[in-house]
Amino acid sequence: MLKISSIDVFYGKAQALWDVSLTVGEKEIVTLIGANAAGKTTVLTTISGLIHPASGSVEFLGQRIDKMPPYRIVELGISQVREGGGGFLDMSVQENLEMGSYVSKLWKQKKETLELVYQIFPVLKERAWQLVRTLSGGERQMLAIGRSIMSKPKMFLFDEPSYGLAPLVIAETFRVIQELRNQGSTILLVEQNVRRAMQIADRAYVLENGRIVIEGESKELMQNEHIRKAYLGI
């Protein structure tokens, strides 16, 4: 579904990614792990079109997207869930969710999709007319996922979904990610909680200093000595 081939990415003159390649198959959960500042979020923002690679290519469903503007990439079926949730703080929960359906072909279906989001996250229905700035961190993360669901993507990009959340909320977040895959979605997951990420992912890539250094099936990589020492604390 997604194919990244040998991309180099720069911020000005500073290079952030070197020759990064990865693939994500249909209905897979693939996790991208690494330390802070390894370049994980840069990979996601490049897929989303917020940054364009200096070289290499990004293909989605066989189509080059690395020169497309972000709104076109959303229309093709990719949605990114930002770290910390984001959102429009002075708008209500429901208004934020409806913004996820701004693509014209989805706007007509927003009521049905909204009910689906409320089934997944009943607390958002209870808070429907609260301002987003009044929500807890966990509720904002639920809102961010819900807003992405509203765009009916074929593929979700999750950027540190467990960051700053309480353990019970983290468990619920990962449950929802698994449920999205069970319903047919494809997921690329960036996550510092390596143990959790590897437990639900089919495959994993390890990014260090802007380069992919290890890749493989998650179950196998859980036994990799470098990963066990550097990321699992074993």
C-alpha positions, 0 to 999 in steps of 0.5 A, spaced: 500 500 500 505 504 501 512 504 498 518 509 500 524 508 496 531 511 498 528 518 501 533 523 503 530 529 507 532 536 509 530 541 514 534 547 510 541 545 510 541 540 515 539 533 513 534 529 517 533 522 513 538 518 509 536 513 504 530 511 508 526 505 505 520 502 508 513 498 505 507 497 509 502 492 506 494 492 506 491 491 513 498 491 516 500 494 522 507 496 521 511 500 527 517 505 526 521 505 533 527 509 535 530 514 540 528 522 540 530 526 534 531 519 530 527 522 524 521 518 526 516 524 525 519 526 519 518 520 516 510 521 517 510 528 515 514 526 509 508 521 507 503 527 509 506 532 504 508 537 509 515 536 507 518 534 500 524 529 500 530 531 496 531 525 493 527 518 492 520 517 492 513 515 496 508 511 493 501 510 495 497 505 492 502 505 486 501 513 485 507 517 486 505 522 492 512 525 494 510 532 490 503 532 492 500 537 497 497 535 503 490 536 502 491 531 495 494 526 500 488 526 505 483 525 499 487 519 496 486 516 503 492 517 508 490 521 515 495 523 520 494 523 528 499 528 531 502 527 537 499 530 543 492 530 539 492 537 536 485 540 534 482 547 534 482 549 542 476 554 541 471 549 537 467 544 540 468 536 540 463 535 535 466 541 530 473 538 531 470 531 528 466 534 523 472 538 520 475 531 519 470 530 513 471 536 510 473 533 503 467 534 499 465 527 498 465 525 505 461 531 508 455 528 506 456 522 510 459 525 516 452 524 520 453 516 519 461 517 520 460 521 527 455 516 530 461 511 528 466 515 532 461 516 538 460 508 538 468 507 539 469 513 544 462 514 548 466 520 552 466 524 546 459 524 545 458 526 552 463 532 551 460 533 544 459 541 545 465 542 550 470 546 548 477 542 546 481 546 551 477 543 556 479 536 555 484 532 558 490 529 555 487 522 554 480 525 551 484 530 546 488 523 543 481 520 543 478 526 539 485 526 534 483 519 532 476 520 531 477 526 527 482 521 523 476 516 522 471 522 520 476 522 513 475 515 512 482 513 511 485 507 507 491 508 512 492 511 518 499 514 520 500 515 528 505 519 531 506 517 538 499 516 540 501 514 548 505 520 549 503 523 556 497 518 557 495 514 563 496 507 563 489 505 562 488 510 556 494 507 553 491 501 553 485 503 550 488 507 545 492 501 543 485 497 543 482 502 538 488 501 533 488 494 533 480 494 532 481 499 526 486 494 523 481 489 524 476 493 520 480 493 514 485 499 516 492 499 514 497 503 520 504 506 520 505 507 528 511 511 530 511 509 538 516 510 543 513 505 547 516 499 544 514 493 547 507 496 546 508 497 539 511 491 537 506 487 541 501 489 536 505 490 530 506 485 524 513 488 522 517 493 525 523 498 522 528 501 527 530 508 525 537 511 528 540 517 526 535 518 520 537 511 517 533 505 517 538 500 521 534 494 522 527 491 520 523 485 520 517 481 523 516 484 530 516 477 534 523 476 531 525 483 533 523 482 540 529 477 541 534 481 537 539 483 542 540 490 540 533 492 541 532 488 547 538 492 550 537 499 547 529 499 547 526 494 551 531 495 557 532 487 558 
